[in-house]
Amino acid sequence: MTKNINTAEYWNKIYKKMTKNINTAEYWNKIYKKEGINSWRKYPITNNIITFLVAGGKNIIELGCGVGNLTRQLRKNNHVLGIDISMRACDLTGAPTTCCSVPPINANNESFDLIVATEFLEHITDLNLMIAECARVAKETIFVVPNNVLGPNECEEHEHQFTKESITKLFKKYYVDVRTLEYVENFDKIKIPCILVYAYNIH
C-alpha cells in the first residue's frame, strides 16, 4: 500500500513552488505603514549580542534594516548603512539608508568591514547569490535566522527554514571560518529560537 500524499504540507510545498516570493517593496511598505516606528520587530537580545560582538570603528552594512533599531544601536560606535526594500521603513530609520532589493549589493569588492542581517536570509530566494555577494563586499558577516522554526509552511514570508547544520554548510561555501550561537529571542508575547552565524574570511 502507498501512503496518501495529499497532505497540507505536500500541497503547501506545491503552492510555494508555483507562486512568487511575496517579499516585495509593496508588501513591506504596507507592513511598515501599519506597524510604524514602534514595530514589534525589535529583537532586543539579538541586537545586544551583535552590538557586543562588533568592535567600534567599522564600516557596516545592515541588510533588511527595517525601521533601524539595530542600525541606530551600531551607529554609536560605527559607520552604518542600512539597506531595505521598503522605502517606508528607510524613512523611519533616522539613519543613512539605501532603498533597494538585494542581491546584488551595490558596493565595490571588500569596501565594507562587516555585513549584518537579522531575520533576513529566510526571506531571500537565491541563498547562494546572497552569501556570495556578502563575501565579495565584506570579509565578515553576522546573520541571525530562526532556528528550525517558521519555515515556508508556517510563514508565507519565509522561503527557507534553517538548522545549525544547514546554515553552517551554506556559509562554509564562501567563508573560511564559520561559527554559530544558538539562543532564544524574547518578544512580548512569543519566544523564537535563533541561530547567529559569524563568518569570516582572511584577506
mmCIF file of the C-alpha atoms, coordinates in Angstrom:
data_MODEL
# 
_entry.id   MODEL 
# 
loop_
_atom_site.group_PDB 
_atom_site.id 
_atom_site.type_symbol 
_atom_site.label_atom_id 
_atom_site.label_alt_id 
_atom_site.label_comp_id 
_atom_site.label_asym_id 
_atom_site.label_entity_id 
_atom_site.label_seq_id 
_atom_site.pdbx_PDB_ins_code 
_atom_site.Cartn_x 
_atom_site.Cartn_y 
_atom_site.Cartn_z 
_atom_site.occupancy 
_atom_site.B_iso_or_equiv 
_atom_site.pdbx_formal_charge 
_atom_site.auth_seq_id 
_atom_site.auth_comp_id 
_atom_site.auth_asym_id 
_atom_site.auth_atom_id 
_atom_site.pdbx_PDB_model_num 
ATOM 1   C CA . MET A 1 1   ? 0.000  0.000  0.000  1.00 0.00 ? 1   MET A CA 1 
ATOM 2   C CA . THR A 1 2   ? 1.131  3.508  -0.730 1.00 0.00 ? 2   THR A CA 1 
ATOM 3   C CA . LYS A 1 3   ? 0.694  6.425  1.609  1.00 0.00 ? 3   LYS A CA 1 
ATOM 4   C CA . ASN A 1 4   ? -1.702 9.202  0.581  1.00 0.00 ? 4   ASN A CA 1 
ATOM 5   C CA . ILE A 1 5   ? 0.476  12.202 -0.279 1.00 0.00 ? 5   ILE A CA 1 
ATOM 6   C CA . ASN A 1 6   ? -2.395 14.689 -0.297 1.00 0.00 ? 6   ASN A CA 1 
ATOM 7   C CA . THR A 1 7   ? -1.434 16.362 2.945  1.00 0.00 ? 7   THR A CA 1 
ATOM 8   C CA . ALA A 1 8   ? -1.453 20.070 3.794  1.00 0.00 ? 8   ALA A CA 1 
ATOM 9   C CA . GLU A 1 9   ? 2.334  20.032 3.909  1.00 0.00 ? 9   GLU A CA 1 
ATOM 10  C CA . TYR A 1 10  ? 2.555  18.492 0.424  1.00 0.00 ? 10  TYR A CA 1 
ATOM 11  C CA . TRP A 1 11  ? 0.213  20.996 -1.175 1.00 0.00 ? 11  TRP A CA 1 
ATOM 12  C CA . ASN A 1 12  ? 1.809  23.931 0.643  1.00 0.00 ? 12  ASN A CA 1 
ATOM 13  C CA . LYS A 1 13  ? 5.118  22.941 -0.982 1.00 0.00 ? 13  LYS A CA 1 
ATOM 14  C CA . ILE A 1 14  ? 3.478  22.691 -4.408 1.00 0.00 ? 14  ILE A CA 1 
ATOM 15  C CA . TYR A 1 15  ? 1.793  26.066 -3.981 1.00 0.00 ? 15  TYR A CA 1 
ATOM 16  C CA . LYS A 1 16  ? 5.061  27.633 -2.824 1.00 0.00 ? 16  LYS A CA 1 
ATOM 17  C CA . LYS A 1 17  ? 6.830  26.466 -5.988 1.00 0.00 ? 17  LYS A CA 1 
ATOM 18  C CA . MET A 1 18  ? 4.077  27.921 -8.170 1.00 0.00 ? 18  MET A CA 1 
ATOM 19  C CA . THR A 1 19  ? 3.963  31.345 -6.515 1.00 0.00 ? 19  THR A CA 1 
ATOM 20  C CA . LYS A 1 20  ? 6.464  34.168 -6.472 1.00 0.00 ? 20  LYS A CA 1 
ATOM 21  C CA . ASN A 1 21  ? 8.299  35.429 -3.403 1.00 0.00 ? 21  ASN A CA 1 
ATOM 22  C CA . ILE A 1 22  ? 5.856  37.822 -1.700 1.00 0.00 ? 22  ILE A CA 1 
ATOM 23  C CA . ASN A 1 23  ? 8.653  39.904 -0.186 1.00 0.00 ? 23  ASN A CA 1 
ATOM 24  C CA . THR A 1 24  ? 8.190  42.884 -2.493 1.00 0.00 ? 24  THR A CA 1 
ATOM 25  C CA . ALA A 1 25  ? 8.593  46.594 -1.784 1.00 0.00 ? 25  ALA A CA 1 
ATOM 26  C CA . GLU A 1 26  ? 4.813  46.991 -1.955 1.00 0.00 ? 26  GLU A CA 1 
ATOM 27  C CA . TYR A 1 27  ? 4.266  44.210 0.575  1.00 0.00 ? 27  TYR A CA 1 
ATOM 28  C CA . TRP A 1 28  ? 6.743  45.601 3.128  1.00 0.00 ? 28  TRP A CA 1 
ATOM 29  C CA . ASN A 1 29  ? 5.653  49.190 2.644  1.00 0.00 ? 29  ASN A CA 1 
ATOM 30  C CA . LYS A 1 30  ? 2.185  48.080 3.751  1.00 0.00 ? 30  LYS A CA 1 
ATOM 31  C CA . ILE A 1 31  ? 3.641  46.271 6.760  1.00 0.00 ? 31  ILE A CA 1 
ATOM 32  C CA . TYR A 1 32  ? 5.671  49.254 7.960  1.00 0.00 ? 32  TYR A CA 1 
ATOM 33  C CA . LYS A 1 33  ? 2.892  51.712 7.219  1.00 0.00 ? 33  LYS A CA 1 
ATOM 34  C CA . LYS A 1 34  ? 0.749  49.686 9.614  1.00 0.00 ? 34  LYS A CA 1 
ATOM 35  C CA . GLU A 1 35  ? 3.429  48.993 12.270 1.00 0.00 ? 35  GLU A CA 1 
ATOM 36  C CA . GLY A 1 36  ? 5.396  52.258 12.116 1.00 0.00 ? 36  GLY A CA 1 
ATOM 37  C CA . ILE A 1 37  ? 8.443  53.069 14.237 1.00 0.00 ? 37  ILE A CA 1 
ATOM 38  C CA . ASN A 1 38  ? 7.025  51.009 17.109 1.00 0.00 ? 38  ASN A CA 1 
ATOM 39  C CA . SER A 1 39  ? 7.088  47.780 15.100 1.00 0.00 ? 39  SER A CA 1 
ATOM 40  C CA . TRP A 1 40  ? 7.304  44.649 17.231 1.00 0.00 ? 40  TRP A CA 1 
ATOM 41  C CA . ARG A 1 41  ? 10.338 43.583 15.165 1.00 0.00 ? 41  ARG A CA 1 
ATOM 42  C CA . LYS A 1 42  ? 12.865 44.897 17.697 1.00 0.00 ? 42  LYS A CA 1 
ATOM 43  C CA . TYR A 1 43  ? 14.924 41.760 18.506 1.00 0.00 ? 43  TYR A CA 1 
ATOM 44  C CA . PRO A 1 44  ? 16.382 43.111 21.794 1.00 0.00 ? 44  PRO A CA 1 
ATOM 45  C CA . ILE A 1 45  ? 18.524 40.078 22.697 1.00 0.00 ? 45  ILE A CA 1 
ATOM 46  C CA . THR A 1 46  ? 19.781 39.695 19.128 1.00 0.00 ? 46  THR A CA 1 
ATOM 47  C CA . ASN A 1 47  ? 20.696 43.359 18.807 1.00 0.00 ? 47  ASN A CA 1 
ATOM 48  C CA . ASN A 1 48  ? 22.538 43.357 22.135 1.00 0.00 ? 48  ASN A CA 1 
ATOM 49  C CA . ILE A 1 49  ? 24.537 40.249 21.186 1.00 0.00 ? 49  ILE A CA 1 
ATOM 50  C CA . ILE A 1 50  ? 25.552 41.760 17.842 1.00 0.00 ? 50  ILE A CA 1 
ATOM 51  C CA . THR A 1 51  ? 26.467 45.086 19.414 1.00 0.00 ? 51  THR A CA 1 
ATOM 52  C CA . PHE A 1 52  ? 28.639 43.234 21.936 1.00 0.00 ? 52  PHE A CA 1 
ATOM 53  C CA . LEU A 1 53  ? 30.397 41.293 19.168 1.00 0.00 ? 53  LEU A CA 1 
ATOM 54  C CA . VAL A 1 54  ? 31.106 44.287 16.927 1.00 0.00 ? 54  VAL A CA 1 
ATOM 55  C CA . ALA A 1 55  ? 34.149 46.391 17.766 1.00 0.00 ? 55  ALA A CA 1 
ATOM 56  C CA . GLY A 1 56  ? 33.914 50.140 17.148 1.00 0.00 ? 56  GLY A CA 1 
ATOM 57  C CA . GLY A 1 57  ? 35.146 51.986 14.101 1.00 0.00 ? 57  GLY A CA 1 
ATOM 58  C CA . LYS A 1 58  ? 33.827 49.587 11.464 1.00 0.00 ? 58  LYS A CA 1 
ATOM 59  C CA . ASN A 1 59  ? 32.125 50.333 8.161  1.00 0.00 ? 59  ASN A CA 1 
ATOM 60  C CA . ILE A 1 60  ? 28.960 48.222 8.256  1.00 0.00 ? 60  ILE A CA 1 
ATOM 61  C CA . ILE A 1 61  ? 26.021 47.374 6.021  1.00 0.00 ? 61  ILE A CA 1 
ATOM 62  C CA . GLU A 1 62  ? 22.824 46.171 7.675  1.00 0.00 ? 62  GLU A CA 1 
ATOM 63  C CA . LEU A 1 63  ? 20.692 44.226 5.203  1.00 0.00 ? 63  LEU A CA 1 
ATOM 64  C CA . GLY A 1 64  ? 16.959 44.295 5.832  1.00 0.00 ? 64  GLY A CA 1 
ATOM 65  C CA . CYS A 1 65  ? 17.388 47.093 8.363  1.00 0.00 ? 65  CYS A CA 1 
ATOM 66  C CA . GLY A 1 66  ? 13.650 47.684 8.799  1.00 0.00 ? 66  GLY A CA 1 
ATOM 67  C CA . VAL A 1 67  ? 12.949 50.761 10.928 1.00 0.00 ? 67  VAL A CA 1 
ATOM 68  C CA . GLY A 1 68  ? 16.572 50.844 12.063 1.00 0.00 ? 68  GLY A CA 1 
ATOM 69  C CA . ASN A 1 69  ? 16.642 49.504 15.626 1.00 0.00 ? 69  ASN A CA 1 
ATOM 70  C CA . LEU A 1 70  ? 19.988 47.724 15.152 1.00 0.00 ? 70  LEU A CA 1 
ATOM 71  C CA . THR A 1 71  ? 21.292 50.357 12.723 1.00 0.00 ? 71  THR A CA 1 
ATOM 72  C CA . ARG A 1 72  ? 20.911 53.110 15.332 1.00 0.00 ? 72  ARG A CA 1 
ATOM 73  C CA . GLN A 1 73  ? 22.439 50.931 18.050 1.00 0.00 ? 73  GLN A CA 1 
ATOM 74  C CA . LEU A 1 74  ? 25.519 50.132 15.957 1.00 0.00 ? 74  LEU A CA 1 
ATOM 75  C CA . ARG A 1 75  ? 25.931 53.739 14.789 1.00 0.00 ? 75  ARG A CA 1 
ATOM 76  C CA . LYS A 1 76  ? 27.000 54.803 18.286 1.00 0.00 ? 76  LYS A CA 1 
ATOM 77  C CA . ASN A 1 77  ? 30.497 53.432 17.552 1.00 0.00 ? 77  ASN A CA 1 
ATOM 78  C CA . ASN A 1 78  ? 30.492 52.588 13.835 1.00 0.00 ? 78  ASN A CA 1 
ATOM 79  C CA . HIS A 1 79  ? 29.619 53.887 10.375 1.00 0.00 ? 79  HIS A CA 1 
ATOM 80  C CA . VAL A 1 80  ? 26.467 52.038 9.301  1.00 0.00 ? 80  VAL A CA 1 
ATOM 81  C CA . LEU A 1 81  ? 24.480 51.993 6.068  1.00 0.00 ? 81  LEU A CA 1 
ATOM 82  C CA . GLY A 1 82  ? 21.043 50.423 6.283  1.00 0.00 ? 82  GLY A CA 1 
ATOM 83  C CA . ILE A 1 83  ? 19.559 48.690 3.246  1.00 0.00 ? 83  ILE A CA 1 
ATOM 84  C CA . ASP A 1 84  ? 15.893 47.737 2.985  1.00 0.00 ? 84  ASP A CA 1 
ATOM 85  C CA . ILE A 1 85  ? 13.409 47.007 0.220  1.00 0.00 ? 85  ILE A CA 1 
ATOM 86  C CA . SER A 1 86  ? 10.802 49.220 1.927  1.00 0.00 ? 86  SER A CA 1 
ATOM 87  C CA . MET A 1 87  ? 11.021 52.987 1.426  1.00 0.00 ? 87  MET A CA 1 
ATOM 88  C CA . ARG A 1 88  ? 8.568  53.366 4.301  1.00 0.00 ? 88  ARG A CA 1 
ATOM 89  C CA . ALA A 1 89  ? 10.984 51.541 6.629  1.00 0.00 ? 89  ALA A CA 1 
ATOM 90  C CA . CYS A 1 90  ? 14.001 53.508 5.382  1.00 0.00 ? 90  CYS A CA 1 
ATOM 91  C CA . ASP A 1 91  ? 12.204 56.794 6.057  1.00 0.00 ? 91  ASP A CA 1 
ATOM 92  C CA . LEU A 1 92  ? 11.680 55.744 9.686  1.00 0.00 ? 92  LEU A CA 1 
ATOM 93  C CA . THR A 1 93  ? 15.279 54.754 10.498 1.00 0.00 ? 93  THR A CA 1 
ATOM 94  C CA . GLY A 1 94  ? 16.669 58.213 11.177 1.00 0.00 ? 94  GLY A CA 1 
ATOM 95  C CA . ALA A 1 95  ? 19.945 56.945 9.705  1.00 0.00 ? 95  ALA A CA 1 
ATOM 96  C CA . PRO A 1 96  ? 21.684 56.719 6.304  1.00 0.00 ? 96  PRO A CA 1 
ATOM 97  C CA . THR A 1 97  ? 19.856 54.150 4.193  1.00 0.00 ? 97  THR A CA 1 
ATOM 98  C CA . THR A 1 98  ? 19.518 52.860 0.659  1.00 0.00 ? 98  THR A CA 1 
ATOM 99  C CA . CYS A 1 99  ? 16.146 51.580 -0.505 1.00 0.00 ? 99  CYS A CA 1 
ATOM 100 C CA . CYS A 1 100 ? 16.700 48.685 -2.891 1.00 0.00 ? 100 CYS A CA 1 
ATOM 101 C CA . SER A 1 101 ? 16.299 44.957 -3.367 1.00 0.00 ? 101 SER A CA 1 
ATOM 102 C CA . VAL A 1 102 ? 19.218 42.581 -2.802 1.00 0.00 ? 102 VAL A CA 1 
ATOM 103 C CA . PRO A 1 103 ? 21.030 40.626 -4.160 1.00 0.00 ? 103 PRO A CA 1 
ATOM 104 C CA . PRO A 1 104 ? 23.114 42.038 -5.735 1.00 0.00 ? 104 PRO A CA 1 
ATOM 105 C CA . ILE A 1 105 ? 24.684 44.501 -3.290 1.00 0.00 ? 105 ILE A CA 1 
ATOM 106 C CA . ASN A 1 106 ? 25.604 47.785 -4.956 1.00 0.00 ? 106 ASN A CA 1 
ATOM 107 C CA . ALA A 1 107 ? 29.083 48.109 -3.428 1.00 0.00 ? 107 ALA A CA 1 
ATOM 108 C CA . ASN A 1 108 ? 32.682 47.551 -4.510 1.00 0.00 ? 108 ASN A CA 1 
ATOM 109 C CA . ASN A 1 109 ? 34.677 44.462 -3.583 1.00 0.00 ? 109 ASN A CA 1 
ATOM 110 C CA . GLU A 1 110 ? 35.859 44.493 0.053  1.00 0.00 ? 110 GLU A CA 1 
ATOM 111 C CA . SER A 1 111 ? 34.502 48.014 0.532  1.00 0.00 ? 111 SER A CA 1 
ATOM 112 C CA . PHE A 1 112 ? 32.936 47.277 3.944  1.00 0.00 ? 112 PHE A CA 1 
ATOM 113 C CA . ASP A 1 113 ? 34.277 45.631 7.092  1.00 0.00 ? 113 ASP A CA 1 
ATOM 114 C CA . LEU A 1 114 ? 31.102 43.831 8.098  1.00 0.00 ? 114 LEU A CA 1 
ATOM 115 C CA . ILE A 1 115 ? 27.626 42.920 6.871  1.00 0.00 ? 115 ILE A CA 1 
ATOM 116 C CA . VAL A 1 116 ? 24.914 42.174 9.428  1.00 0.00 ? 116 VAL A CA 1 
ATOM 117 C CA . ALA A 1 117 ? 21.383 40.895 8.880  1.00 0.00 ? 117 ALA A CA 1 
ATOM 118 C CA . THR A 1 118 ? 18.790 39.746 11.383 1.00 0.00 ? 118 THR A CA 1 
ATOM 119 C CA . GLU A 1 119 ? 15.740 37.688 10.418 1.00 0.00 ? 119 GLU A CA 1 
ATOM 120 C CA . PHE A 1 120 ? 16.511 38.476 6.774  1.00 0.00 ? 120 PHE A CA 1 
ATOM 121 C CA . LEU A 1 121 ? 18.047 35.494 4.998  1.00 0.00 ? 121 LEU A CA 1 
ATOM 122 C CA . GLU A 1 122 ? 14.966 33.276 5.266  1.00 0.00 ? 122 GLU A CA 1 
ATOM 123 C CA . HIS A 1 123 ? 13.136 35.797 3.029  1.00 0.00 ? 123 HIS A CA 1 
ATOM 124 C CA . ILE A 1 124 ? 15.674 35.574 0.166  1.00 0.00 ? 124 ILE A CA 1 
ATOM 125 C CA . THR A 1 125 ? 15.065 33.260 -2.799 1.00 0.00 ? 125 THR A CA 1 
ATOM 126 C CA . ASP A 1 126 ? 18.667 32.762 -4.000 1.00 0.00 ? 126 ASP A CA 1 
ATOM 127 C CA . LEU A 1 127 ? 20.718 31.979 -0.903 1.00 0.00 ? 127 LEU A CA 1 
ATOM 128 C CA . ASN A 1 128 ? 23.972 31.244 -2.718 1.00 0.00 ? 128 ASN A CA 1 
ATOM 129 C CA . LEU A 1 129 ? 23.932 34.507 -4.642 1.00 0.00 ? 129 LEU A CA 1 
ATOM 130 C CA . MET A 1 130 ? 23.170 36.432 -1.449 1.00 0.00 ? 130 MET A CA 1 
ATOM 131 C CA . ILE A 1 131 ? 26.011 34.930 0.588  1.00 0.00 ? 131 ILE A CA 1 
ATOM 132 C CA . ALA A 1 132 ? 28.429 35.174 -2.351 1.00 0.00 ? 132 ALA A CA 1 
ATOM 133 C CA . GLU A 1 133 ? 27.645 38.885 -2.592 1.00 0.00 ? 133 GLU A CA 1 
ATOM 134 C CA . CYS A 1 134 ? 28.255 39.341 1.138  1.00 0.00 ? 134 CYS A CA 1 
ATOM 135 C CA . ALA A 1 135 ? 31.615 37.568 0.861  1.00 0.00 ? 135 ALA A CA 1 
ATOM 136 C CA . ARG A 1 136 ? 32.537 39.808 -2.067 1.00 0.00 ? 136 ARG A CA 1 
ATOM 137 C CA . VAL A 1 137 ? 31.712 43.062 -0.281 1.00 0.00 ? 137 VAL A CA 1 
ATOM 138 C CA . ALA A 1 138 ? 32.924 42.358 3.271  1.00 0.00 ? 138 ALA A CA 1 
ATOM 139 C CA . LYS A 1 139 ? 35.264 39.873 4.934  1.00 0.00 ? 139 LYS A CA 1 
ATOM 140 C CA . GLU A 1 140 ? 32.972 39.454 7.968  1.00 0.00 ? 140 GLU A CA 1 
ATOM 141 C CA . THR A 1 141 ? 29.264 38.744 8.244  1.00 0.00 ? 141 THR A CA 1 
ATOM 142 C CA . ILE A 1 142 ? 26.864 38.239 11.134 1.00 0.00 ? 142 ILE A CA 1 
ATOM 143 C CA . PHE A 1 143 ? 23.488 36.746 10.231 1.00 0.00 ? 143 PHE A CA 1 
ATOM 144 C CA . VAL A 1 144 ? 20.631 35.685 12.502 1.00 0.00 ? 144 VAL A CA 1 
ATOM 145 C CA . VAL A 1 145 ? 17.876 33.310 11.381 1.00 0.00 ? 145 VAL A CA 1 
ATOM 146 C CA . PRO A 1 146 ? 15.093 31.342 13.102 1.00 0.00 ? 146 PRO A CA 1 
ATOM 147 C CA . ASN A 1 147 ? 16.371 28.001 14.384 1.00 0.00 ? 147 ASN A CA 1 
ATOM 148 C CA . ASN A 1 148 ? 14.437 25.203 12.666 1.00 0.00 ? 148 ASN A CA 1 
ATOM 149 C CA . VAL A 1 149 ? 11.100 27.034 13.023 1.00 0.00 ? 149 VAL A CA 1 
ATOM 150 C CA . LEU A 1 150 ? 8.907  29.345 10.929 1.00 0.00 ? 150 LEU A CA 1 
ATOM 151 C CA . GLY A 1 151 ? 9.649  27.662 7.628  1.00 0.00 ? 151 GLY A CA 1 
ATOM 152 C CA . PRO A 1 152 ? 7.652  28.215 4.412  1.00 0.00 ? 152 PRO A CA 1 
ATOM 153 C CA . ASN A 1 153 ? 4.817  26.012 5.659  1.00 0.00 ? 153 ASN A CA 1 
ATOM 154 C CA . GLU A 1 154 ? 4.368  28.172 8.765  1.00 0.00 ? 154 GLU A CA 1 
ATOM 155 C CA . CYS A 1 155 ? 5.173  31.655 7.471  1.00 0.00 ? 155 CYS A CA 1 
ATOM 156 C CA . GLU A 1 156 ? 4.339  32.790 3.947  1.00 0.00 ? 156 GLU A CA 1 
ATOM 157 C CA . GLU A 1 157 ? 7.060  35.456 4.050  1.00 0.00 ? 157 GLU A CA 1 
ATOM 158 C CA . HIS A 1 158 ? 9.757  32.817 4.515  1.00 0.00 ? 158 HIS A CA 1 
ATOM 159 C CA . GLU A 1 159 ? 11.377 30.997 1.606  1.00 0.00 ? 159 GLU A CA 1 
ATOM 160 C CA . HIS A 1 160 ? 13.611 28.749 3.743  1.00 0.00 ? 160 HIS A CA 1 
ATOM 161 C CA . GLN A 1 161 ? 13.923 27.003 7.087  1.00 0.00 ? 161 GLN A CA 1 
ATOM 162 C CA . PHE A 1 162 ? 17.386 26.592 8.611  1.00 0.00 ? 162 PHE A CA 1 
ATOM 163 C CA . THR A 1 163 ? 19.066 24.290 11.070 1.00 0.00 ? 163 THR A CA 1 
ATOM 164 C CA . LYS A 1 164 ? 22.502 24.830 12.577 1.00 0.00 ? 164 LYS A CA 1 
ATOM 165 C CA . GLU A 1 165 ? 23.890 22.215 10.200 1.00 0.00 ? 165 GLU A CA 1 
ATOM 166 C CA . SER A 1 166 ? 22.262 23.555 7.031  1.00 0.00 ? 166 SER A CA 1 
ATOM 167 C CA . ILE A 1 167 ? 23.223 27.179 7.568  1.00 0.00 ? 167 ILE A CA 1 
ATOM 168 C CA . THR A 1 168 ? 26.794 26.258 8.536  1.00 0.00 ? 168 THR A CA 1 
ATOM 169 C CA . LYS A 1 169 ? 27.105 24.245 5.314  1.00 0.00 ? 169 LYS A CA 1 
ATOM 170 C CA . LEU A 1 170 ? 25.801 27.217 3.295  1.00 0.00 ? 170 LEU A CA 1 
ATOM 171 C CA . PHE A 1 171 ? 28.240 29.745 4.752  1.00 0.00 ? 171 PHE A CA 1 
ATOM 172 C CA . LYS A 1 172 ? 31.227 27.393 4.522  1.00 0.00 ? 172 LYS A CA 1 
ATOM 173 C CA . LYS A 1 173 ? 30.936 27.577 0.733  1.00 0.00 ? 173 LYS A CA 1 
ATOM 174 C CA . TYR A 1 174 ? 32.054 31.196 0.907  1.00 0.00 ? 174 TYR A CA 1 
ATOM 175 C CA . TYR A 1 175 ? 33.872 31.732 4.231  1.00 0.00 ? 175 TYR A CA 1 
ATOM 176 C CA . VAL A 1 176 ? 36.963 30.209 5.816  1.00 0.00 ? 176 VAL A CA 1 
ATOM 177 C CA . ASP A 1 177 ? 35.744 30.410 9.415  1.00 0.00 ? 177 ASP A CA 1 
ATOM 178 C CA . VAL A 1 178 ? 32.076 29.864 10.343 1.00 0.00 ? 178 VAL A CA 1 
ATOM 179 C CA . ARG A 1 179 ? 30.839 29.875 13.929 1.00 0.00 ? 179 ARG A CA 1 
ATOM 180 C CA . THR A 1 180 ? 27.330 29.644 15.338 1.00 0.00 ? 180 THR A CA 1 
ATOM 181 C CA . LEU A 1 181 ? 25.477 30.547 18.506 1.00 0.00 ? 181 LEU A CA 1 
ATOM 182 C CA . GLU A 1 182 ? 22.041 29.193 19.423 1.00 0.00 ? 182 GLU A CA 1 
ATOM 183 C CA . TYR A 1 183 ? 19.780 31.180 21.746 1.00 0.00 ? 183 TYR A CA 1 
ATOM 184 C CA . VAL A 1 184 ? 16.175 32.275 22.222 1.00 0.00 ? 184 VAL A CA 1 
ATOM 185 C CA . GLU A 1 185 ? 14.881 35.728 21.273 1.00 0.00 ? 185 GLU A CA 1 
ATOM 186 C CA . ASN A 1 186 ? 12.228 37.004 23.663 1.00 0.00 ? 186 ASN A CA 1 
ATOM 187 C CA . PHE A 1 187 ? 9.412  39.197 22.391 1.00 0.00 ? 187 PHE A CA 1 
ATOM 188 C CA . ASP A 1 188 ? 6.472  40.467 24.432 1.00 0.00 ? 188 ASP A CA 1 
ATOM 189 C CA . LYS A 1 189 ? 4.199  37.558 23.520 1.00 0.00 ? 189 LYS A CA 1 
ATOM 190 C CA . ILE A 1 190 ? 6.392  34.924 21.857 1.00 0.00 ? 190 ILE A CA 1 
ATOM 191 C CA . LYS A 1 191 ? 9.838  33.388 22.037 1.00 0.00 ? 191 LYS A CA 1 
ATOM 192 C CA . ILE A 1 192 ? 11.740 32.413 18.879 1.00 0.00 ? 192 ILE A CA 1 
ATOM 193 C CA . PRO A 1 193 ? 14.775 30.077 18.873 1.00 0.00 ? 193 PRO A CA 1 
ATOM 194 C CA . CYS A 1 194 ? 17.542 31.647 16.787 1.00 0.00 ? 194 CYS A CA 1 
ATOM 195 C CA . ILE A 1 195 ? 20.902 30.837 15.221 1.00 0.00 ? 195 ILE A CA 1 
ATOM 196 C CA . LEU A 1 196 ? 23.548 33.530 14.982 1.00 0.00 ? 196 LEU A CA 1 
ATOM 197 C CA . VAL A 1 197 ? 26.172 32.872 12.297 1.00 0.00 ? 197 VAL A CA 1 
ATOM 198 C CA . TYR A 1 198 ? 29.530 34.631 12.377 1.00 0.00 ? 198 TYR A CA 1 
ATOM 199 C CA . ALA A 1 199 ? 31.517 34.061 9.183  1.00 0.00 ? 199 ALA A CA 1 
ATOM 200 C CA . TYR A 1 200 ? 34.980 35.406 8.419  1.00 0.00 ? 200 TYR A CA 1 
ATOM 201 C CA . ASN A 1 201 ? 37.421 35.458 5.524  1.00 0.00 ? 201 ASN A CA 1 
ATOM 202 C CA . ILE A 1 202 ? 41.122 36.255 5.764  1.00 0.00 ? 202 ILE A CA 1 
ATOM 203 C CA . HIS A 1 203 ? 42.241 38.650 3.014  1.00 0.00 ? 203 HIS A CA 1 
# 
